[in-house]
Amino acid sequence: MTNETFKLIRLYLGQTQREFSEEMNIAESTIAKVETGFTVLTEKNRAKVVRKFNTDDPEFIEFCKRMKQRIY
């Protein structure tokens, strides 16, 4: 999972970094560092996200496409 995908999951869920942090049981500072590319997502934290969120969801995939079009 890329840092970009990690952030897109949070945005798709409509959560702040704090809310996402609480739901995923990951420190808020870690969320910020991963999203900005300052650090990589650990396997442990990646597993937490994957257990709670399906990145193969067609609605999420479409959301990612729309968000990437806005950026680029």
KABEL-V350531 format. One line per field, one symbol per residue. phi: phi as a letter, one per 40 degrees, with the letter a starting at -180 (. if undefined). psi: psi as a letter, one per 30 degrees, with the letter a starting at -180 (. if undefined). burial: b if it has 9 or more other C-alpha atoms within 8 Angstrom, else e. Layout:
phi=???
psi=???
burial=???
This chain:
phi=.ccccdcccccdcgbcccccdcccfbddccdcccccgcaccccccdcdccccbccccdccccdccccccccb
psi=kleeeeeeeeeefhlleeeeeeefhkkeeeeeeeefgfllkleeeeeeeeefkjffkeeeeeeeeeeeeee.
burial=eebeebbbbbbbeebebeebbbebebebebbbbbbeeeeebeeebbebbbeeeeeeeeebbebbeeeeeeee
